Amino acid sequence: MSKIALVTDSTSYLPDDFVKENDVRIIPLSVIFGSEVYKEGIELDASAFYKKLKDVQELPTTSQPPAGEFVSVYEQLEKEGYDEAIVICLSSGLSGTFNTAKAAAEMVEKIKVHVFDSEIAALAEGFYVIEAAKMIKEGATSEAILQRLTTIRDEHGMNVYLVVDDLTNLHRGGRMTGAQALLGSLLQIKPILTFKDKKIGLFEKVRTKKKALARMLELFSEDAKTGAPIRASIITAEREEEAQAMIKDLAATYPNIEIDTGYLGAVVGTHGGEGLIGLVWYRK
């Protein structure tokens, strides 16, 4: 039986305990504030990022990991006796990380590397890692694992909806004009973002945060009320108390769901800013 390793990038925002328990190798993207470069999750955690974001005029940029970092991880896994590695990357529509991981796979010989495009980011990407880890423990082959991940992505669907609390970052990032941001703020517009064609895009504009969150929960309920087993998470940028309240309500309403909290780190959080609340889920 092949010994299979799991690799992902830092935008999967997995819980530390899970990463340690399943020996997941995390390859960080970088966040760049002017001339300052930080490896996400290593040199700059989420809380420090949001504090820093308040003090800068220009939004930071991000950078994918160099191929050499993937090669180093693959070679280390070879030394540790792994025969195969499944590498789960954030959407190829957001970053070149997926293509870099594939190119690096061609540079090693003793380990077979499978690179999977999650076509998404944040803990929705992490859910693929969680699913793969479960199957590895059950003794599944890499082919069976990749087929399951593909089925979730292409047939079941990995759902992500994000409610933006402040329009400032969307304006600063060029996704909204100053006039639109000003008018939106005056009218209390709260955009709901989702993933479209592998990229983050606008799903709906809703008046008031309360209505935006209610709309997000309505979208979730369409799946949850079927009774199908669902894995879900409330992901936030510094809004843990709100997340816990939502989890309590959802868990009491839908006994068929497994739900917890997650966070939005620097790379994804750049677009939404502090205060963003999201809901991610898929059918198990």
Disulfide bonds with the S-S distance in Angstrom:
none
